Amino acid sequence: MRAVCGAVLVGFVALLSACAGAGAKFPAAPALAAAPDYNYLIGPGDSINIIVWRNPELSLSVPVRPDGKISTPLVDELVAQGKTSAEVSRDIEKQLGKYVRDPVVTVIVTSFVGPYSEQIRVVGEAAKPQFLPYKQKMTLLDVMIAVGGLTDFAAGNDATILRGADGNKQYSVRLKDLIKRGDISANVEMRPGDILIIPQSLF
């Protein structure tokens, strides 16, 4: 009987060890990941302010439609999704040039959602799983604050980041150490399109 109990105990400890090291099968996420030349790309749901110099009647704020396009006076069905504000400015100038002499246009994004391919998605045992617009130098801690932290059932140190920018490579992150223990060394930068996966603890 003692031998059986010992065998069960050994098996239980081995299972615990395997669960504790589940995240270790992936390399640790690099601390620095943000691209220095990153430019925000406009997406559906964004609002943009269009300013046409010396033509206030053509200046206005418009939403980017679900199809990624915008419509303004004299400009119809212009694709804005996936472009920077400077690129949209040049596109509007080209269209307005048919009606206005030497138009000078500035586009300012006033509310941010971003294209789907750039959004940060958080799935699994977050208090409020959701998507977030990416911001330059956004960190794992910023993401966790936005989603309200971990649930009581989260295996925080087994969480991973699926990074499309690196060919869908998966990285380990230590959310429990970061959130519960305040270990700032576990904080890492995010990349546009990252998916943070937080598994449920088995115990």
N, C-alpha and C positions, 0 to 999 in steps of 0.2 A: 504493500500500500504506500509505504514511504517512497519507494522507487517511482511509483506512478505519479505521486504528488510532485516529486522532484522533476520528473520529466515534463509535467504540465507547466510547472513554474518556469523551467528553462524555455519552453516553447512560448510562454506568455511574454517573457522578457525579450526574446528574439523578435516577437511580433511588434512589441513596443519600439524596439530599436529600429526595425524596418520602417515603421510609421514615422518615427522622429526624423529619419534620414531620407524621407521620400523626396524632399525638395533637392537633396544633394545630387541627384542624378543629372541635374542641369547645372551649367556653369553659373557662377554668381553674376548678377547684372552689373555692368560697368557703372561706376559712380558718375562718370561724365558721359553724356550721350547727346546733348543738344548740338545741333549743327549751327556753327557761327553765322552762316549766311541764310538762315531761315527767314522766309517771308510768309506772312499770313495769307492764306488762300480763302477767297470768299466762297460761301456755301449757301444752300437753300435755308431760308429762315433768318439770314443776316439782314440787317437794315443798313443802307448806305445813303450818305448825304452827298449829292452831286452839286458842285458849285461851278457855274459857268461864268467866268470873269466878264464883266460889263454886260451880262445878259441875265439879270435877276429873274426875269420871267421864265427862264429855262432851268433855274436852280431849284432843286427840291429834294426831299427825302423819299426813297422808295424801298419797299421790301424786295428781297430776292425770292422769287416764286419757287414752289416745290420742284419745278422743272429746271431750276438754275438760271432762269432768264429774268431780265428786268425790262420794263417799258417806261419811257419818258416822252415828253413832248418832242416830236420830230425824230425820235429814235424808238423803233419798235422791235421787240423780240431780240434783244441783245443778250448773248450768253455771258454771264458773270461768274458762274460756278467754276471753281478751279483756277481762277485768275487772281493776281494781286490787284490792289486798288490802282496802282500805276498803269497796269495793263488795261483795266477797264476804262480809266481816264483816256488813254490813247484811242481805244476803240470808239468811245463816245465822240471824241474830237473828230475822228475820221467820218463818222456819220453826220455830225453837225456841220462839217465842212461843206456839205452839199447846199446848206441853207444860210450859214453864218460865216462871215469872213474871219479867217484865222481864229477859230475858237480856242480858248484856253480853259481846260477842265481839270478840276481837282475832285477826287472821290475819297471820302472819308468813311470808314466802316464805323457805325455807331452802336451796333449790337452784334454779338458774336455767337455763332453756332459752328460755322466752318463746314467744309465738305465731309461727308461720311468717312472718307478714307483717312482723314486727319484726326478724327475724334478719338479720345481716350475712352475705352469701354471697361467697366468694372463689373465682373460677374461672380456669382458664388456668394460666399458668406460675408458680404459687406452689409452694414446696417441699411444702406440705401443704394443697391446696385443701380447704376445709371451710366449714361455717356456724358463726357465733359468736353468742351472745346479745348483744344491744345493751346497752351501759351508757352512762349519761349522761356526756357530754363525751368519749366514746370517739373516738380519733383514728386516722388512717391508719397512724401508726407503731405504735400498739397492735395493730392488725389484722395488720400485717406481722410483728410479733414472734410473735403467736399462730400464724401459718401457717408460720413458719420461714424467712421471707424469700423471695427470688426464686430460680428455677432458673438454670442457666448459659445457658439459651436464651431468657430473658425479654427482651422489649423494654420495659423498665421505664418509660421516659419516654413510651411510647405507651399506657400503661394508662389506663383510664377508669372512672368511677363512674356507674352507671345508677341514678338516684334516683327511685324511685316517688313519694316525697313531693312532688316537683316535677313531677309529670305525666310520669314516665319521661324526664326530661331527662338528657342525658349530659354529663359533665364530664371534662376532662383532669386527670390527676395525674402527678407526676414521681417515680415510685418509685425509679428508678435514682439520681437526685440525692439522694433521701432516704436510701435504704438503703446505697448504695455510696459516696456522697460525704459523707454526714452533713450534708446541707443541710436544716436544720430549717425553713427558710422553705417547703419543699415539704410540710410536715406540715399536714393539714387535718382538721377535725372530720367525723365520720360522722353519718348520720341513720339512724333505724330503717328497715330494709328495703333499705338500699343493697346494690347488687351491684357488687363490684370485679372488673373484667375485665382480665386481664393477658395480652396477646397474645405470640405467639412471634416472636422476631427472625428476619428472613429471612437474616441473615448472621451 
